[in-house]
Amino acid sequence: MSLPRTSSAAKVSDTASVFAALGDPTRLLIVSRLCAGGPLSIMRLTEGSNVTRQAVTKHLAALSQVGLVRSERAGRERVWELQPKRIVEARRYLDQISDQWDAALGRLKAYVEKQ
């Protein structure tokens, strides 16, 4: 199976960094909480979890590095919010791969039915 035709090697690498960041369960939980709760402080992100503020800060830095989240200062706290553009780009890439699989399965089905 080949890579999507519309993607360059740099685009694939860039998208892979998003999947790598989301591959960590704690980071995925943070993204999920930001999706459900909107912009949140580190204190709010750690509520009800066994993850320390320091650990959440490190995970947010990793998510920020790949463009999944950003922060703004709100008084004495930093408020973090999701950047949906990066998730939309990753979803688009998965859709391209899905289309390729569908086409390959269609060719296989046609071949098997012809036999």
Phi and psi in degrees as a GROMACS rama.xvg file:
@    title "Ramachandran Plot"
@    xaxis  label "Phi"
@    yaxis  label "Psi"
@TYPE xy
-94.3099  163.874  SER-2
-71.4443  157.018  LEU-3
-54.37  135.868  PRO-4
-63.3839  -28.4575  ARG-5
-82.398  -2.65809  THR-6
-105.203  135.172  SER-7
-87.7926  169.687  SER-8
-60.8648  -37.5431  ALA-9
-65.4298  -40.4329  ALA-10
-65.0364  -40.4614  LYS-11
-63.8  -44.5463  VAL-12
-62.0989  -41.9109  SER-13
-63.5311  -42.6665  ASP-14
-67.8301  -37.6555  THR-15
-60.5351  -34.5856  ALA-16
-64.9173  -33.0229  SER-17
-66.6109  -46.4083  VAL-18
-64.1997  -37.2388  PHE-19
-63.1016  -42.7667  ALA-20
-64.554  -39.1675  ALA-21
-78.6351  -9.88871  LEU-22
-73.5117  -12.983  GLY-23
-87.8138  128.475  ASP-24
-58.7934  -37.876  PRO-25
-68.0832  -42.5096  THR-26
-65.6083  -38.6939  ARG-27
-63.8007  -38.2076  LEU-28
-64.4647  -41.7256  LEU-29
-61.1353  -46.2331  ILE-30
-61.1789  -41.8929  VAL-31
-61.3721  -43.21  SER-32
-65.7517  -37.8949  ARG-33
-68.3734  -33.6773  LEU-34
-65.2583  -43.3122  CYS-35
-79.3503  -35.1838  ALA-36
-108.564  -0.752233  GLY-37
73.5325  -164.483  GLY-38
-58.8359  133.503  PRO-39
-137.74  150.367  LEU-40
-80.9337  166.258  SER-41
-60.9058  -38.3975  ILE-42
-58.5329  -45.0703  MET-43
-68.1345  -34.8919  ARG-44
-68.3576  -26.9373  LEU-45
-90.5827  -14.4435  THR-46
-56.1059  131.963  GLU-47
74.79  10.6142  GLY-48
-122.057  168.378  SER-49
-95.9858  16.3474  ASN-50
-100.178  132.369  VAL-51
-74.9062  162.075  THR-52
-60.9528  -38.4769  ARG-53
-63.1309  -41.6545  GLN-54
-65.8877  -42.9989  ALA-55
-62.2848  -39.7793  VAL-56
-60.1069  -43.497  THR-57
-64.0329  -42.3539  LYS-58
-66.036  -39.2119  HIS-59
-64.3898  -36.4064  LEU-60
-62.5899  -41.6524  ALA-61
-65.369  -41.78  ALA-62
-67.0459  -37.0548  LEU-63
-67.2218  -38.2694  SER-64
-59.5093  -33.5144  GLN-65
-97.2882  5.42479  VAL-66
83.9754  17.3578  GLY-67
-84.1791  -26.4487  LEU-68
-137.49  161.858  VAL-69
-145.356  161.908  ARG-70
-127.524  157.589  SER-71
-135.988  148.563  GLU-72
-78.4982  132.316  ARG-73
-130.989  93.1579  ALA-74
69.4299  -123.708  GLY-75
-90.8808  -4.90926  ARG-76
-111.136  162.17  GLU-77
-103.088  133.887  ARG-78
-109.194  128.419  VAL-79
-104.091  140.219  TRP-80
-137.624  153.189  GLU-81
-72.3583  143.928  LEU-82
-108.189  93.4609  GLN-83
-63.9538  -20.2308  PRO-84
-55.2655  -42.4415  LYS-85
-67.0559  -36.0317  ARG-86
-70.866  -38.2544  ILE-87
-62.3276  -42.1416  VAL-88
-62.136  -43.9286  GLU-89
-64.803  -39.9971  ALA-90
-62.7093  -41.1328  ARG-91
-60.3035  -42.0337  ARG-92
-63.3316  -44.3981  TYR-93
-62.7053  -36.7833  LEU-94
-63.2177  -39.3883  ASP-95
-63.3382  -44.2022  GLN-96
-64.1535  -40.3752  ILE-97
-61.3548  -42.7927  SER-98
-61.2222  -39.7865  ASP-99
-64.4226  -41.4735  GLN-100
-64.2841  -43.032  TRP-101
-59.3629  -43.4443  ASP-102
-64.7814  -42.668  ALA-103
-64.0536  -42.1797  ALA-104
-66.515  -35.5968  LEU-105
-63.8571  -41.367  GLY-106
-65.8481  -40.453  ARG-107
-64.0067  -43.4849  LEU-108
-60.9905  -45.4997  LYS-109
-62.346  -40.2294  ALA-110
-64.376  -46.603  TYR-111
-65.5722  -41.299  VAL-112
-68.64  -26.1135  GLU-113
-77.2171  -23.5112  LYS-114
